[in-house]
Structures are given as C-alpha cells and as structure tokens.
C-alpha cells in the first residue's frame, strides 16, 4: 500500500453518533501496532461473534454487476459465525501476514448478540462500532490512542494526481485461495456482493 503524505498521519481516533445508541470510532493505527491493537480490541468483545472478510469481486462477476461505467465496483462479503474471541485471535494469528499486508483485504470481528465490532477497512483504518462508547474509548486510551477532533485519515491525503495505491499479495503462502479453502471447510460462507467504498 502507498499513501501520499503518510508522514502527516498520526495515531488517534474520532467518534460520531450515527443514531441514538449507535456509535462509530475511526482509528488511525500505525502499521507496526495493528496486530496488538486488533488483538486487544477483539478480546474485549463478548462472544459468540463472526469473522467478516471482504475481498474484491472477480472480474467476470463484476462485469455482470456493473451495467454502467458509473456503477460502483463490488466486494464479496464472507462470514464465519459462532466464534469465541479466542477463536478469532487464533484465526488472525494463522493468517496475520496476509490479512495485514494484502491491500485489498478488509476484515473484522463483531459480536452476534450486540452491536460491537472491530473492522479493519481500506488502508487499514480501524472502524469500531458500539452501542456504548465509554468502554471502547477506555480500551483505546489503554492502547495510547488519543481522541483527535479533526482526524486526518489516509483517504484525506488522496488527490487525482496523487491517489492511494493498494496491492494484492500474490506470492505469499498461505495465499488468499488457501485461506478461503481452509476457512470454507470450517464454515466460512459467502453472504453477498456489496458496493465497494
């Protein structure tokens, strides 16, 4: 991945209330701290939960979904349900290099009984969703992430002349195909094609 003006980005988070009782945190996490932050934030989510994985839709299917040049591109959304946080952490350890370094993979873990989720989105921006913001803010404070009034994320640095660049990993083992094959045997299922963002 490549982000213009990456040196101008700082760790921290912002917070917004989407609707009564539903909150979203956006968190900038330095690349070297992503594993620690993901593990700590997942461990605080009560299980059972679901692993979520988003990958780009293949070109053949994309050609059928996009009928106009202005239509959005799509991603394939996959889920693996009924995981304890410890199961999610074991899965993350198994596929950590791929999940962290493939620029096209987005992934997370969310509780199945509560609106509480950790999601690592494009350019590895963390998105945290919660019904009670205080415990999440406390976890972020424990990790050393300050609240930032005007959070500058990777996307805010992009211009037509200097876009961000994401790359797929093609020579890493286990590969994306290896991961999908293994996790499908454990219950991973395709949920939908979703408009990409």
Buried (B, 14 or more C-beta within 10 A) or exposed (E): BEBBEEEEBEBBBBBEEEEEEEBBBBBBBEEEBBBEBBBBBBBBBEBBBBBBBBBBBEEEEBEEEBEEEEEEEBBBBBBBEEBEBEBBBEBBEBBBEBBBBBBBBBBBBBBBEBEBBBBBBBBBBBBBBBBEBEEBBEBBEEBEBEEBEEBBBBBEBBEEEEEBEBEBBEEBEBBBEEBBEBBEEEEBEEBEBEEBE
